[in-house]
Amino acid sequence: MRILIVEDDAMLSDGLQVGLRLAGFSPEAVETCDDARHAMALDRFDALVLDLMLPDGSGLELLRELRGDGSDIPVLMLTARDRLDDRVAGLDAGADDYVGKPFELPELSARLRALVRRAQGRAENLLEWNGLQLDVARMTGALDGRALSFSRREFSILAALMERPGAILGKQMLEERLYGWQEDVESNTVEVHVHHLRAKLGSGFIQTVRGAGYRLAPEAEARRA
């Protein structure tokens, strides 16, 4: 799940990125409203963590702008202002949740998972396909009841495919799930992780669509391979 953090406190932003990455998210961070607009124009994110007070304006105004433009991205407001009227103003402006500083990272991670889960129309943290079950909160999996372990990046690729079963996901899209803006991307990383996943799930579970990317195989094909 790709998360955009809009927070001008560098220490807090860095801590959020590290904590959310360990929790299985793919976070990116910007410091201003303008940078947030630019990032969202260029990339797709699953949720937004939005501070209320930013150097070039109010997060509340940015939120109203997003909703006015028709964006339905889940938004978690993050602010030191924890008065009732501030919470009401944020929720009325279109925020989906509201967390006051200081906060605990496990709670914030759980709230983000809940926001994204609801946006995707799921009631639980489980993803299921062809006998494979992924728990996105615990980053664990089981195939036909047999427990499997995955590296963080293997899990990210598999979760991305299972969030859109049957859809073809390009290599660039999968790389965005694995790396932040500041990280160097190794040219064959996706291929290596897909190879490892096939060793664990079966060679036919993930199909390569030449020139396009990867997709989960239909059940009959996955079981036949």
Secondary structure, DSSP 4 states (H G I P E B T S, - for coil): -EEEEE---HHHHHHHHHHHHHTT-EEEEESSHHHHHHHHHHS--SEEEEESEETTEEHHHHHHHHHHTT----EEEEES---HHHHHHHHHTT-SEEEESS--HHHHHHHHHHHHHHHTT-SSSEEEETTEEEETTTTEEEETTEEE---HHHHHHHHHHHHSTT--B-HHHHHHHH--TTSPPPTTHHHHHHHHHHHHH-TTSEEEETTTEEEEPPHHHHHH-
